Each structure stands twice: as C-alpha cells, then as structure tokens.
Amino acid sequence: MEPRITLFQYLLQQFDLMQTLDFFLRIVVACICGSAIGYERSRRFKGAGIRTHIIVCCGAALIMIISKYGFADLTNTAGAAFNGTRGADPARVAAQVVSGISFIGAGVIFKNSGAVRGLTTAAGIWATAAIGLAIGSGMYTIGIFATVLIALLQVLMHKFKIGADSYNAYQIQFTVKDSENLHTEIQQQLHRWDAQMTNTRVAHNEDGSVYYDITIRTTQNLNLDDMLTFFSDKDEVRNLSLENIH
C-alpha cells in the first residue's frame, strides 16, 4: 500500500519548495517592473496605466515560466518520455491560446470621447488565459499564486487610486465665432486648473464659426459650475456642453 501524500506534497510534486518560491519571486518582480513603466505612462496621461502594465507583465512572466517548465511532467525522473508523448509538441496548442485570446481582449477595448476604455479588462483576460494554462499544465501553485496576486492588486488599486486612475476627465464641447483669443485664455485657465488637453477635435462650420470638442484630464476634482461660469462669461462661446467622463 502506497503511503498517502498531503495536499502540500501533491502541489509540490513537480517542483520543490525553493524552485516554487523562485517562480513566485519572478512573478512579483515582473509586477514591480510593470508598475514602474505603467507609472511613467500614467504621468503622461496615457490610456494604459499602472494596473494594465502590471497585469500584462505578470501574465507574460507566467507564460514564460509555463513555456520553460510547464512540460516537466512529460518525462520521468530518468528523463525518458512517457508513452504517447514522444515526438509530440505540447506547447503548440498553448502558444495558440496566447495569440488567440488577444482577439477576445481586442473586443472589449473601445474609444469614447478621446479616452480609450477597456485596456485593463483586455489585459486581465490575457492574464486569465495564462493562469488557465498554468493550471492546465499542472502548475497549480503558480496559477493560484498569480490569481491571488492579480486579484489583490486589482482590489487595492481600485480602492487606493494611483497614477492615471486618480485623474478626472472632462469633455467640453462648444462653438465660437472668434477662437483666436479664446484659445490663449483656455490654455491659461487649464494651467490654473493643473489640467492637460488629451484630445482636441476642431471643425470649421460654413457660417465661419468653429466647433471645439476638447477632453481634459486633471488631478483636481473640478466643479462643473465653475467650468460653466468660465466659458459662459465669454460672449463668443455658444452651444456649450460640459461632462465629467471619468
């Protein structure tokens, strides 16, 4: 009668404890590196911020670990391949999952008023596919660790907003008869609001007026009434529309 093994022993039957901890460390370091790049991008008002970069870097590290070590159970301790696996390419289907899941991720990304939405969700779908590959290859501890890590980071970064997530976005639409002087005034006011234009669409109408569709982002929580007052005081401004889009 074979001795029973504990759940802990079963989870570590492919790799010993030190090797598993090394995998954990690689994933954590990948998250740290991803957050550093994401922070720099978010400071420049880019759509993909800290959370997106963390998830992508974590998923890529997980897939790399699976690619290198996920097929260790196809051979016995002597290095001989098990029956039915000789000549097979088990990584072929896994590689198609990595590229194929990107089409699903692309489906949840959309652009709204100059702001790209769904990047973090798309990155999460891609990382979830990597976790599925880890579990499917028998690397339970790595898959579970990555799941807990990503879920925890998502919860914490929703609660404590950092980088691009802490910015407020506003969409301003209006029509002006003479926009030359107004443009300078708007730039000065945006500086006082510590805001930056991230998207601007300008259309010239047949009557000589100019239509503006501006998206701004700022760390401040601007009062829409104050913004309305600033633009309404300008005689040349017509058809004004203000909206907080983030």
C-alpha positions as CSV (number, residue, x, y, z in Angstrom):
1,M,0.0,0.0,0.0
2,E,1.5,3.3,-1.1
3,P,1.8,6.0,1.6
4,R,-0.7,8.8,1.4
5,I,0.6,12.3,0.4
6,T,-0.6,15.6,1.8
7,L,-2.1,18.3,-0.4
8,F,1.0,20.3,0.1
9,Q,3.2,17.5,-1.1
10,Y,0.9,16.9,-4.1
11,L,1.1,20.6,-5.2
12,L,5.0,20.4,-4.9
13,Q,5.4,17.1,-6.7
14,Q,6.6,18.7,-9.9
15,F,9.0,21.3,-8.3
16,D,10.5,21.5,-4.8
17,L,9.7,24.4,-2.4
18,M,12.7,26.5,-3.3
19,Q,12.0,26.3,-7.1
20,T,8.4,27.2,-6.5
21,L,9.4,30.2,-4.4
22,D,11.7,31.2,-7.2
23,F,8.8,31.2,-9.5
24,F,6.8,33.4,-7.1
25,L,9.7,35.8,-6.9
26,R,9.9,36.1,-10.7
27,I,6.2,37.0,-10.9
28,V,6.4,39.5,-8.1
29,V,9.5,41.2,-9.7
30,A,7.7,41.3,-13.1
31,C,4.7,43.1,-11.4
32,I,7.1,45.6,-9.8
33,C,8.8,46.3,-13.2
34,G,5.4,46.6,-14.9
35,S,4.2,49.1,-12.3
36,A,7.3,51.3,-12.8
37,I,6.7,51.5,-16.5
38,G,3.0,52.0,-16.0
39,Y,3.5,54.8,-13.6
40,E,5.7,56.7,-16.1
41,R,3.0,56.2,-18.8
42,S,0.2,57.4,-16.5
43,R,2.1,60.5,-15.6
44,R,1.9,61.4,-19.3
45,F,-1.9,60.8,-19.4
46,K,-1.6,57.6,-21.5
47,G,-4.5,55.2,-21.6
48,A,-2.6,52.2,-20.4
49,G,-1.6,52.9,-16.8
50,I,-0.2,51.1,-13.8
51,R,-2.8,48.3,-13.5
52,T,-2.7,47.4,-17.2
53,H,1.1,47.2,-17.2
54,I,1.2,45.1,-14.0
55,I,-1.3,42.6,-15.4
56,V,0.5,42.3,-18.8
57,C,3.9,41.9,-17.2
58,C,2.6,39.4,-14.7
59,G,0.9,37.4,-17.4
60,A,4.0,37.5,-19.6
61,A,6.2,36.2,-16.8
62,L,3.7,33.5,-16.0
63,I,3.6,32.4,-19.7
64,M,7.4,32.3,-19.9
65,I,7.6,30.1,-16.8
66,I,5.0,27.7,-18.3
67,S,6.9,27.7,-21.6
68,K,10.1,26.7,-19.8
69,Y,8.9,24.4,-17.1
70,G,5.3,23.5,-17.7
71,F,6.0,20.3,-19.5
72,A,8.4,18.8,-17.0
73,D,5.8,16.1,-16.1
74,L,6.0,14.6,-19.7
75,T,9.2,12.7,-18.7
76,N,10.0,10.5,-15.7
77,T,12.8,11.0,-13.3
78,A,15.3,9.3,-15.6
79,G,14.4,11.8,-18.4
80,A,12.6,9.3,-20.6
81,A,9.4,10.4,-22.3
82,F,6.1,8.8,-21.2
83,N,4.2,6.6,-23.6
84,G,2.2,8.6,-26.1
85,T,4.2,11.8,-25.6
86,R,7.3,11.0,-27.7
87,G,7.5,13.3,-30.7
88,A,4.6,15.4,-29.6
89,D,4.6,19.1,-29.3
90,P,2.5,20.0,-26.3
91,A,3.4,23.7,-26.5
92,R,1.8,24.1,-29.9
93,V,-1.8,24.4,-28.6
94,A,-0.7,26.6,-25.6
95,A,1.0,29.0,-28.0
96,Q,-2.2,29.4,-30.0
97,V,-4.1,30.2,-26.8
98,V,-1.7,33.1,-26.1
99,S,-2.3,34.7,-29.5
100,G,-5.9,33.7,-29.9
101,I,-7.1,35.2,-26.7
102,S,-5.9,38.5,-27.9
103,F,-8.9,38.7,-30.3
104,I,-11.2,38.4,-27.3
105,G,-9.3,41.1,-25.5
106,A,-9.5,43.4,-28.5
107,G,-13.2,43.1,-28.4
108,V,-13.5,44.8,-25.0
109,I,-11.4,47.8,-26.0
110,F,-13.2,50.9,-27.3
111,K,-12.7,54.6,-27.6
112,N,-15.0,57.1,-26.1
113,S,-14.6,60.9,-26.4
114,G,-10.8,60.5,-26.9
115,A,-10.4,58.2,-24.0
116,V,-9.5,54.6,-24.6
117,R,-11.5,52.2,-22.4
118,G,-11.1,48.5,-21.6
119,L,-7.4,48.2,-21.7
120,T,-7.1,46.8,-18.2
121,T,-10.0,44.4,-18.8
122,A,-8.3,43.2,-22.0
123,A,-5.0,42.7,-20.1
124,G,-7.0,40.8,-17.4
125,I,-8.5,38.4,-20.0
126,W,-5.0,37.8,-21.4
127,A,-3.6,37.2,-17.9
128,T,-6.5,34.9,-17.0
129,A,-5.7,32.8,-20.1
130,A,-2.1,32.5,-18.7
131,I,-3.5,31.3,-15.4
132,G,-5.6,28.7,-17.2
133,L,-2.5,27.5,-19.0
134,A,-0.7,27.2,-15.6
135,I,-3.5,25.2,-14.0
136,G,-3.9,23.0,-17.1
137,S,-0.2,22.2,-17.2
138,G,-0.3,21.1,-13.6
139,M,1.5,24.1,-12.1
140,Y,-1.2,24.6,-9.5
141,T,0.8,26.7,-7.1
142,I,1.9,29.2,-9.7
143,G,-1.6,29.6,-11.2
144,I,-3.1,30.1,-7.7
145,F,-0.4,32.5,-6.7
146,A,-0.8,34.6,-9.8
147,T,-4.6,34.6,-9.3
148,V,-4.4,35.9,-5.8
149,L,-1.7,38.4,-6.7
150,I,-3.6,39.9,-9.6
151,A,-6.9,39.9,-7.8
152,L,-5.4,41.6,-4.7
153,L,-3.6,44.2,-6.8
154,Q,-6.9,45.0,-8.6
155,V,-8.8,45.4,-5.4
156,L,-6.1,47.6,-3.8
157,M,-5.6,49.8,-6.8
158,H,-9.4,50.3,-7.1
159,K,-9.5,51.4,-3.5
160,F,-6.3,53.5,-3.5
161,K,-6.1,55.2,-6.9
162,I,-2.7,55.7,-8.2
163,G,-1.4,57.3,-11.4
164,A,-3.8,57.6,-14.3
165,D,-6.7,56.2,-12.2
166,S,-6.5,59.3,-9.9
167,Y,-7.1,61.7,-12.8
168,N,-10.5,63.2,-13.6
169,A,-11.5,63.6,-17.3
170,Y,-13.9,66.2,-18.6
171,Q,-15.3,66.7,-22.1
172,I,-16.0,70.2,-23.2
173,Q,-17.9,71.0,-26.4
174,F,-18.7,74.5,-27.7
175,T,-18.9,76.7,-30.8
176,V,-17.2,80.1,-31.1
177,K,-17.2,82.9,-33.7
178,D,-13.7,84.1,-33.0
179,S,-11.4,81.4,-31.5
180,E,-8.0,83.1,-31.7
181,N,-8.1,85.0,-28.4
182,L,-10.2,82.3,-26.7
183,H,-7.6,79.7,-27.3
184,T,-5.0,81.6,-25.3
185,E,-7.4,82.1,-22.4
186,I,-8.3,78.4,-22.3
187,Q,-4.6,77.4,-22.2
188,Q,-4.1,79.8,-19.2
189,Q,-7.2,78.5,-17.4
190,L,-6.1,74.9,-17.9
191,H,-2.8,75.8,-16.4
192,R,-4.6,77.2,-13.3
193,W,-6.7,74.0,-13.1
194,D,-3.5,71.9,-13.4
195,A,-5.1,70.2,-16.4
196,Q,-3.9,69.0,-19.7
197,M,-5.7,68.6,-23.0
198,T,-5.5,64.9,-24.1
199,N,-7.8,65.1,-27.1
200,T,-9.0,68.0,-29.3
201,R,-11.3,67.9,-32.3
202,V,-11.9,71.1,-34.3
203,A,-14.4,71.6,-37.1
204,H,-15.0,74.7,-39.2
205,N,-18.6,75.5,-39.9
206,E,-20.0,77.1,-43.1
207,D,-21.0,80.3,-41.2
208,G,-17.4,80.9,-40.1
209,S,-17.8,79.6,-36.6
210,V,-15.5,76.9,-35.1
211,Y,-16.7,73.8,-33.2
212,Y,-14.5,72.5,-30.4
213,D,-14.6,69.1,-28.8
214,I,-12.0,69.1,-26.0
215,T,-11.1,66.4,-23.5
216,I,-9.0,67.4,-20.5
217,R,-7.5,65.5,-17.6
218,T,-6.5,66.8,-14.2
219,T,-5.8,65.5,-10.7
220,Q,-8.3,68.0,-9.3
221,N,-12.0,67.3,-8.9
222,L,-13.2,70.4,-10.8
223,N,-16.6,71.9,-10.2
224,L,-18.7,71.8,-13.3
225,D,-20.4,75.0,-12.3
226,D,-17.1,76.8,-12.1
227,M,-16.2,75.5,-15.5
228,L,-19.5,76.5,-16.9
229,T,-19.1,80.0,-15.5
230,F,-15.7,80.4,-17.1
231,F,-16.9,79.5,-20.6
232,S,-20.3,81.2,-20.2
233,D,-18.7,84.5,-19.5
234,K,-17.2,84.5,-22.9
235,D,-19.5,86.3,-25.4
236,E,-18.1,84.3,-28.3
237,V,-19.0,80.9,-26.8
238,R,-22.2,79.2,-27.9
239,N,-23.8,75.8,-27.6
240,L,-21.7,74.9,-24.5
241,S,-21.7,71.3,-23.2
242,L,-19.7,70.0,-20.2
243,E,-19.5,66.5,-18.9
244,N,-17.4,64.5,-16.4
245,I,-16.4,61.4,-18.3
246,H,-14.2,59.8,-15.6
